Every structure is written in structure tokens, then in C-alpha cells.
């Protein structure tokens, strides 16, 4: 009869969780910076404005799912290691869900209304868009801070 295997050492589990957390944080921050610094500006530089807007609009649902997945993975991996960092990443995940499910549809509706000629919709669009940019920046700063603090360890 085979001997039962011993449970992995606590150090090995912590190392694995730390690796998962760092990987998820790096993917999250890298994806956010790439989208904000390369994808969106390039789309508006090389495509006609209407086409660029449609292109970016179609990317956002997947973008927010990406943020949600990476930040949730980081939160789960960090939970046994650094609860405050896990809480921050859980908040980033929650904000991603809110941005995708609540704010993004409102931005799209305001944009559509403004394009249909409803003058009152344009300032609403700009206000909501500004809110989404600020929320994304907050997420980026939070992920960067957690990554820097956790990596410095």
C-alpha cells in the first residue's frame, strides 16, 4: 500500500501563491497600460473617428472582463499572504464589474444620443467618459502600488 503524500510545505504554497499574484498583477497592469497607451490612441490616430469609436467600444467589454479576471485572480492569490493587498485587488475587480455592467452601457447610450442630435446628451457623455477614465486611472494606480509593494516584499 502506498504511503499518503505529505501536504506541501507552507513555504512552497506561499511561493506558489506569490507567483500567481505577481503574474496576475503584471498581466493586469501591463494590459491596462498597453490599452491606454497604445491601442486606444493608435485606433484614433489611424482610423476615421467614427470607426475608431466603434472599434474601441467593441473592445471595452472584453477589456473589463480581462481586468476583472486578472484582479480577481490576484485578490484570491494574495488573500492568504497579504489581506490588505487582496482587499485592494478585490475592490479593483468590483470596480471593473461596475464599469462594465453599469457605467459602460450609460456611456454608450449617451454617445448614441449625442450622435442622434440630442444636444443635452453630449455633456452627459463627456462627464461619464471622464468618470470612466478616472476610475481606470485609480485601478491602474492601485494595481501598480500593490505590485510594487508586494514585489518589494
Secondary structure, 3 states (H helix, E strand, C coil): CCCCCCCCCHHHHHHHHHHHHHHHHHHHHHHHHHHHHHHHHHHHHHCCHHHHHHHHHHHHHHHHHHHHHHHHHHHHHHHCCCHHHHHHHHHHHHHHHHHHHHHHHHHHHHHHHHHCCCHHHHHHHHHHHHHHHHHHHHHHHHHHHHHHHHHHC
